[in-house]
Amino acid sequence: MIINTLGASGLWYTATVVNMPDWVNTRISKAIWGFLWNGKTELVKRETCRLPWQHGGLSVIDPLEKAWAVKLRWVPPVGDVSCEGKWVFSARYWIGILLSCRMKGWAFLRSNELTKHLGDAKPPVYQAVLTAVDRAGVDLDLLPNHSVKTVYAKVTPPTPPAVGLCSPVGIEVSYFTFMGQDLGQPIWWSQYKLGK
């Protein structure tokens, strides 16, 4: 709670418009894990600590993933016809046509009445937004809401639980999921070679 809200809160406002450099991600991660373990040996894997409370984790944020989610939070107004903010016109110019290819209901962004950038070079922040859209792997109009928490859950790659573990409520957790779809039980290499 302290790490996610108080410790990194000043960073997220800046992350909405500036890409997070690798050195910042490294320093923030070092500070988070140093605070959590208080300089002692880490007894639990970081991937496990990042899991939600319901799956036995501590819900520790991943700074790079959260920075992508914060940028992605502001994408839905680009596809809203009624939004008239000045920043929306700039975003529509740079990435509107690319977003219209990824979102089904945003075909109006391909209209010849709107100016659009058709070149390859885009400002880095807009390139990061497109990367976040691709990582989310879902049409943003289909999300129940556009909060940072909802978007972060879609951007963060799923972590499969260890074989044989059960969820806290006693129901066995699906072994492999990708983009929210169950891929079933794992096939071990020895079984694959035998044709099973």
Secondary structure, 3 states (H helix, E strand, C coil): CHHHHHHCHHHHHHHCCCCCCHHHHHHHHHHHHHHHHCCCCCCCCHHHHCCCHHHCCCCCCCHHHHHHHHHHCCCHHHHCCCCCCHHHHHHHHHHHHHHHHHCCCCHHHHCCCCCCCCCCCCCHHHHHHHHHHHHHCCCHHHCCCCCHHHHHHHHCCCCCCCCCCECCCCCECCCEEECCEEEECCCCHHHHHCCC
